[in-house]
Amino acid sequence: MKVGVDYYPEHWDSGVWEDDAQRMQAAGITLVRLAEFAWSRLEPQESQFNFGWLDEAIGTLGRHGIEVVIGTPTATPPNWLVAKCPDILPLNSQRQPIHPGVRLHRCYNSPSLRRYTEIIVEKLARHYGKNPHVIGWQTDNEMIGNDSHSDAANSDFRLWVQRKYGDLDTLNREWGTVVWSGEYSEWSQITTPLGGSPYLNPSYLLDYRRFCSDSVADFNRFQAGVIRAHCSGQFVTHNLWGYPVINDYYDLFDSMDFASVDYYPSTDLANDSKSRVYHGALTHDLTRGIKQKNFWVMEQLSGTPGCWHPMSRTPYPGMIRAHAWQSVSRGADAVVQFRWRTARVGAEQFWHGLHDHHGEPGRRFEEFVRFSEEVRHVAPLLEGTNVVNDVAMLFSHEQLNALKIQPQADGFDYLDNFKQIHQAFVRLGIGTDVINWTAAISPYRLVVAPFLFLENDAVVEKLREYVAQGGTVLLTTRSGVKNMNNVCLAARLPGGLSEIAGTIVDEYDPVGNDQQGILLRGKSQASCSQWCDILSPTTAETIATYTTEFFAQRAAITRNNFGQGVAYYVGCIPDDDGYRILVGDIVAELGLNAVDDLPSGVELSIRSGDGRRLLFVLNLSKEAAQVELAVPVVRSVLTDQPVSQPLVLEPMGVEVLLLK
């Protein structure tokens, strides 16, 4: 287990490096990430490399027992390179360049970017591949599938389409270009989606997003290959950014040794609108599911966020420690705080680190030191443990992108709706693995397969076999609507899943923000919104009916015995109470250990391995909470003391318990 910080020696006079390294060592820091934005310092002019300052910084850290992860600097091409090779810049849908000055000002399809990336990354890899203080590499920084319409992107997209469809007749048929007289008669007529209209052919738009995702994944593989050619024994990872983004992270990380994530939970605890892309426990479960193993947090909240939006609240006392432990609880084997010092220059001057601008330690730093000391104490027990769950949720970038191209109803958002289901399990203390929708599911007792808008025959067959052999699956509305080319299927919904679900959709009503009522099991009232499937069960039993509108008394949620297993179909978007009741009933039927009265803001997670089971109990709220656990506890590994129940947690309180 490693604890570290992000550090930018190039931003500070070299005279402070030694003092910083001494204080890092005293704070228990064993890891630093650096250099990911330093291309102009590493190569100030073409072919004029200056690694001396980085050698000195790494040497200083190494003398104090601190290991280093080097970030390749390709997220920020220097001005000399942009001036020489303007094709490096991405063009927006109006064909206007996205100029340097912020970051990520590069087109992944640019031949010049590829050529100069190879030069700088190879130079770094050769220079530091055998450095005893360098343990690994982070490629680039927060890669996203940027929406580029450059000449190179147009050419590559055209070739991508040709490889997929082979000939124009097939392309025109599969995209349905006959609509609005959009048929192509020459390959040269195919371009990226110029103009930016959201109403272009949805099949075309989805393929363009796939192309963007493939472009960034290929760029990442390219960098990984250059590094590995010269850096035997050093790992390669990348720091993903929160959802939603265009690129498919399962493809992006296929060339990485493990996944890393940048995690900034909202400090505005009552309103996360500023940082809504970060989703707490879901962020960790998504990251762990990318490679289906433990991960690193390469940037973790350390202070008041501010740059991309007005400053948010400062972290509540205990929040930095609590959320660092949350990362560990859900599979992080390293937590790296962003950043050691708050920047005094540049755009991120008010994205605060562990130290404010004056550089003196304060409350936040002392809180981090407490976490660091606790990690050192617990590390021997954490070694060799990981997160193993009985429940899987299937996440799909394909569905995310398709449902962004064609929003289905007011308020209907794939990620928000996915998060709501995930939160139902969190509130019950049930761990979930969030995995790629095409991944193997046989080890799980319950699989949630939500919003399978695009129907994949292999996934349908996988779910059919899983349920037939005794698994339980939870399906939802807006499934089986289209094929993988984003064309509507000529079948009753939910398409190929109808037999498993044991029900068909008679008709549907995109109710949007109009609240509707449902009655679960004939006794529990709840509400729903966004979408209402009016169901006609074939072999399924009705477990919830609508209580409002013209579809009152009609089936809203069904349960079907299929083979040796069970399939639930949720034809609406229930509110939190509705999901709590539904999910609670399902996990009770399966005999999974749930906590019915888990206080708001309290999370549970288990890491196990080598005969040990560690239960993490986290209170991520401003209010004290108490929890009655249904599992036998040996002792607290933080205090080495016995634990009595109910367990009382202070605001932002953390407990790590050794289970029998």
N, C-alpha and C positions, 0 to 999 in steps of 0.2 A: 504494500500500500504506500503510495507516494503522495506527498503534499508539496505543492509548488506555487510559483507565481509567474505571471507574464512580465517580462522586463525589457526595457528599451534603452540599452546603454548608449545608443547613438543620439538619444535626446538629452543626455546629461553630460556634463563635464567629466572626463575620466577620473578626476580627483575624487569623485564620490563613489566610484565603483567598489573600492576596497571596503569602505564603511558599509555600503549596502550589503556586500557579500557577508561581512562579519555579522551584521544584524539578521540577515536571512538565516545564517547557520544557527544563531542563538534562538531563532524562532522555530527551529525544527524544519526549515525548508530544505528539501533534498532535490528539487527539480526546478529548472527555469526553461521557459520557452522564449526564444528571441529571434530577431532578424526577419520576420515575415513581411515587413514593409520597408526593408532597407536596401532595395536595389540600387538607388542612386548613391549610396555610401559604399556599396560593395563593388559597383562598376560605375564610377563617376563619369567616365567617357567610354566610348566604345573601345573594347579590348584593353582598357586600363583598369585592372582589378586592384582593389585595396582591401585585403582581408586582415591587415595588421591590427586594426582596432578591434575586430571581432576575435582575433586570436588572443588579444590582451584581455578582453572581457571574459571569454570562456576560461582562460587560464586563471583569472582572478576567482571566478566562481568555483572552478575545480579545486583550487587550493583549500577551499572551505567545504569540500565534500559535496558539492552541488553538481548534479548531472544536468545535461543540456539537451533540449530538443531544438533543432534548427528548423525554422520555417522557410521554405523556398519563397523568394520575394516576388513571385510572378503576378500577384494581385495588383501591383503598383508599378507598371512600366515607367522608367524614368523619362524626363522630358526630352533628353537627347534622342532616345529611341523613337518617341512619338514624332519628333520633328523629322527624323530620317525616314521613318516607315509609317506614314499616316494610316496605312491599311490595318495597323494594329487596333485602331479605335473601332468599337462597334458603332453601327448606324442604327438610329431608331426607325420606326415604321414610316417616317417621313423622309428617310434617307439623310437625316442630319446627324453629324458625329456627336458622340458622347465624350466630351473633352476631359482631359486629365484635371486633377485638382481635388477630387474626392478619393475614389479608389475603384477597383474592378473595371477600370477603363480599358478593357481588352476584349477583342473578339476571338473566341476559341477557334474559329475557322481561319484565322489569319495565318498565312504561311510565314510571315515575318515574326509573328509571336512565337510560333513553333520553333523557328530557327534560333532566335535569341534566347528563348527559354532553355533550349538544349545547351547552349553555351554557358549560361550562368549557372544552371543546375549542375552540369557536369563539372565545372570548375569547383563549385562548392563541395560536391560529392568527393572528388579526387582529393581535395584539400583536407576535408574533415572525416573522410571515411574510416580512418584509423586513429582518430583523436580519442584518447581514453576517456575524456569527459563527455563526449557526444554519444548518446545512447539511441537517438532516433531522429526522425524527420517528420515534419508536418508539411504536406504539399499545399502550396498556395494559401488561401484563407477564405473560408466561407464561400466556396464555389456555388454559384447559382447559374441556371441555364439562361444566360442573358439573351434578351430578345434582339438578336442582331440581324440587320438587313444589308450587310456589306456585300460587295461583289463576291468575296470568297464564300460567305454564307449562302448567297443565292446559288452559286455554282455547286457547292457541296450538297445543298438541299435537293437540287435537281438530280444529282447523282444518287442521293439517298432514295428518292422516290423511284428512280429508274430501277435500282437494285431490288426494291420491294415489289414493284408491280410488273416490271418487264416490258410492257408495251402500253401504248396510250389507250387502246380499247379497254384493257383490263382496268387501267387507272380510272377512266371515265365511268366505267360501270361501278367500280367499288366505291368511288367517291360520290356517285350520283350527280355528276356535273351537268346533266341535262337540265336541271333546275336553273332557272334564270339565265339560260343560254351560256352556261359556263364550260362547255366542252372544249377540250384542248385538241388542237390538230398538229402542233409541233411541240417538242420538248422545251424549246426555247421560251415558250409562253408561260412556263411554270416558274414562278418566283416565290420568294417568301411573302407573307401576308402584308403587302405594302398598304399604307393608309391607316392600318390599325382598327378597321371596323370590327366590332364584335359579332356582326351578323353575316360574316363570310361563311362559306360551306363548312359545317362542323367537322366533317371527316377530314378535310384539308387542314383545318386548324389543329385538330388533335394530332395529325401526323407531323405538323410543324413543331408542336411541343415535344413530341417524341424525338424528332431530329435534334432539337436544342439540348435535350437531355443526353442523347447519345454523344453529342459534340463535347460536352463538358466531361462525361465519363471517359471518353477517349483521350482527352487532354490530361486527365488525372492518371490514366494508365501509362501514358507516355512519360510523364514525370517520374512515376514510380519505377519504370524500367531503367531510366537514366540513373536514378539513385542506387538501385540494387546492383547495377553493373560495377559499382565502386565501393559499396558500403556493406560488405558482408558482416552479419551480426548486429546490424542496426535496423530497427523497425521503421516502417513507413505507415503513417496514418494521415487523416485529414479531419479538420474541425467543421462539422456540419452546422448549418444555421437553422433556425426554427422554421416550422411549416407556416403557411404553404409556399412552396416554390415549384418551379416548372420541373426541375430535374428529379429523376428517380434515384433516391439514395441507395437503393439496393444495387443498381448498376454502378453508381458512383464509387461505391466502396468495394466492388469485387476485386480491385487490385490492391486493397489496403490490408495490413495485418490485423488491424482492429479498428473499430469506429471510435471517434471522439466527437464531442459536442460542446458548443458554447451555450451556457445555461444562465439566463438572467430572469429569474422569477420576478413577478411584478412586486414592486415595493408599495404600490397603491393597493393595499390589501382589499379594499372595498370596490375597486374599479380597475380592471387590468386593460382598459382600452388602449393605453399608450403602448403596452408591450404584449398585445394579444397573441402575437406569434409564439410566445413561450407558454407552455401548457403544463408546467409542474411535473407531476408524476408521469403524465403521458409523454413528455419529452424524453424522460429516461427510458421508459418502456419501449418507445419507438427506437431509440438509439441502441439499446441492448438487442433489439430484435433484428437490426440490420445484418449483423454477423452471427446473431444468436449466441452471443457470449459476452463476457464482461467488456466494459468500455472505459474510456477516459473522459473526464471533463477538462477541456483545454482552456476554457474561460468560465469562471464562476463569479457570480455577483459579489462585489466587495464594497460598494458604496452607492451613493446617489447616481442613478443613470441620467444622462442628459447629453444630447448632441443631435440625434435624429428626431427629437421631440423636446419640448420644454422639460426642464428637470422634474423628475418624479420625487416622491417622498424618499427621505433617507431610510435605509434599512432599520426596521424596528429592532430594539435591543434583543439580541438572541437570534435574529433572522439569518445572519451570515453563517453562524455555527449550525443552526437547525437545517438550513437548506444544503449546506455542505454534507451533513450527515444524511440528508435525504438522497443525495447523489450516491453516497456509499451504499445506502440501504437497497438501492435498486440496481446495483451492479458496477458502480464506478470503482476502479482500482487505482485511480489517480484523480486528485482534485487540484486544479491549478487556478489560483485566484487572479482575476483581471482587476487591477494590475498592482504592482508593488508601489509605484508612485503615481499620483494623479498628474496628468500632463499639464505643463505650464504653457505649451505652445500648441497650435493646430486646432482642428475642429473639435477634438474630443477633450477639451480642457475641463469640461464639466461632467465627463463620465468618470466618476470618482473611483479611485483605487483604495488600497488599504491605508495609505497615508494621504492626507490632504496636501494642498500646495506647499504648506510650510515644511512638510517632510517629517514632522514630529509624530511619534506614536500616540494614538488616542483610543477611544472606546472600540472602534471597529477593528483596529489592529489587535488589541488585547483579546477580543472575542475570537479572532482568527488563531491567535497563539493558543488559546484554550482548546480549540478544535485540533490543532496540530499536536498538542500534548496528548490529547485523548486518543488520537489515531495511533501515535507511537505505542501507547499502552495496549490498545486493542489489536494492533497489527498482527501479532502472532496467531490470534484466533481467526482473523479475517483471511489469512493466507490459505489459498486453495478452496475458498468458498465461492459460490455463485448463486444466482437466483433461479429457482426451479418452480414453475407454477403448473396448476392443473387446467388453467383457462387460457385460451389463445384468442386474440382478436386479429382478424385479417385486414391489413391496411393495404390500400392500392393507390398508387400514384395515377394509374389509368383512370380510376373512378374520380379521383380528385380533379384531374384536368378536364375530363369530359363534363363533369358537373359544374365546373367553372365556365366552360365555354357556353353551356346552355343551362343557366340557373332554372330550377324546376318550379319554384314558388317563392313568394315573399318569405324571407327568413330562412329558406332552405340552404344550408351550407354543409358540405360533406364533412369538413374538419370539425366544425362546431357540434354537429350531430354525433360524430364519432366520439368526440370528447365527452359528450353527455352520457353515452353508454359506458365509456371507460370509468367515468366518475361514479356511476352506480356501483361498480365493483369496488372502487376505492373506498366508498362510504361504508361498505360491508366488510372491509378489511381483507378482501379477496385479491390476491396478486394476479396480474395478467401479463402474458407475453404478447407483445404487439409485433406481428411478423408479416412478412410479405404474403400477399394473398395466394401466391403460387407455391408457397413452402409446404413441407410435409406437416400433417396435422394429427397423425395417428397416435402420438403419445398423450394427447390431451383428452380430458374428460368432457370438456365443454368448449365449443368453437363458436365464436360470434363472427358472422360473415355479413357485415352490413352494407347495404346500398350497392349491390353488385349490378350496377346500371349497365355496364358493358358485360355481355355474357361470354365467358371463356369456356369452351367445351371441356377442356381438361380440368378446370376448377369445378365445374358442375359434376363431372364424373367423380372427382376426388371427394366432394361432399356427399354424393350419393353412396359411395363405398364406405365412407366414414360412418354415416348414420346407419347404413344397413348392418354394419359390423358392431353396432352397439353404442356409437357416439351420440352426443346431444349437440344439436346445432341451433343457433338463433339466427334466423333470416329476417330481413326487413323489407319494407316498401322500397320502390324504385329499384327492383332487381329484375334482371332478364329483359330489360327494355330494348337494348341495342346489341348488335354484333360488335366485334372488335374494331371494325372500321367506322364505328360511330353511326351506323345506319339502323333505323328502327326495324325490329323483327316483326314478322307477320304471324304472331302467336299471341295467345292469351297470356297475360302476365300471371305469375312471374316467370314465364318462359320455360326454359329447361329445368327450373327448380320446382315446377308445379307439382310433379309427382311426389317429390320429397316433402314439400310443404303440405300436400293434401288439400290444397285450396286453390281457387282461381280468383282473379280480380274481376268482378262483374263490371264495375266502372270505378273511376277515381275522381276525387275533387281536390284540386290544389287550393286548400282553404287559406293558405298563407297565415296571416296574423289573426284570423278569426278563430277564437278559442272554441273547441268542441269538447263534449263530455264523453267519457268512457266509463264502463262499469266492469271491473275485473272480478272474476270468480263469483259474480252475482252479489258481491258485498262491498267492494272497495271502490270508491269514487275517485276519479282522476280526470285530468284534462289533457287535451292534445291540440296540436296546431300544425301548420305548414302543409300537411298532406294527409288525406284520408282515402285509403283503399276500401272499397265496399266489397267485402269478400263473400264468396259462395263456397263453403267447404265441400270437398268431395269425399275425402276419407278422414279429415281432421275433425276434432271437436272444437267448439268455440269456447274460448276462455275469457274473452272480453267483447262487449258489444258497445256500440255507440248509443248515447242517450240524447242526442240533439240532432236537429236538422231533419231533412227528408230521409236520411239513412239511419235514424234512430231504430234500435233493435237489431240492426244488421251486424254481422261479425266484423270485429276490428282486429282481434288477435286470435290465432288458432294454435292448437297443439296436435301433432300428428305422429302416431306410431308408424315407423317405417323400418321394415326388417327388424333388427334387434334394438334399434335406437329410436330417438325422438327428434322431431323437427318442430321448432316454434316459428311462426310467421307473424311479424309485427307490422300491421298494415297502416300504421299511423306513427306520428312522432309524439310519444307521451311526454308529459312533464316529468320533473325529477321524482315526484311521488309515485307516478305511474311506473317508471323504470325501477324504483326501489322495490316496489311490491312485486313486479314481474321477475326481476333478477333474483330477489330474495327467495321467491317460490322455487325458481329453477335450481339455485345452488342448494337449497334445503332438500329438494328431491334427490339431488346427487350426493348428499351427505358431505358437502364441503364446509369447512369451518368458517362460519361467518359471525360477525359481531353486529347484532341488530341495532344496538343503541350507541354505535361509535359516534362520539361528539364531532360536531362540524370542525373541520380543519385538522383532525387527527388521522394519521396514516399509519398503516402497519406494513412491514415487508420482512421477508425471511431470506437470509443467505445461509446456505448449507454446504457441507463438504467435509471429507475426512472425518466423518462421524460426529461433526458438530452442527448445531442449528442455532443461529443467532437471530433473534426477533428484534427488529427495530420498531420502536414506538415513538412517533414524532407528533408534536403538537405545533402545527404551523399557523397558529392563530394568536391573537392578542389576549385571549382569555384563558384562564386556568381551566384544565380539563381533568377528568378522572375516567379511567378505563377499567372494566372488569374483563380480564382475559380468560378465555376458555381453555388455555393450554398450561401445562405444568412448567413452572419457572424455577430454575436452580438459583440464579443470582444475577445481579447487575454486573456486567463486565466493565462498566465505567467506574463504579465505586468499589467493586469486589465485595459488596454487601448483599445479604438476602433481601428479597423484595416481598412486600406485603401487598395484598389487594384489598380494595381497588387501588390501582396504580394512579398516583396523583402527579400531574405534569404542570409545571409552571407555563406561562405564556412563552412560546417558542422553545418549549422543553423537549429534551431528547433523553431516551433511555434505550440501552442496548442490553438485551437479556439473553442469557444462555439457557436454552430449553433442555428439558430432560429428553 
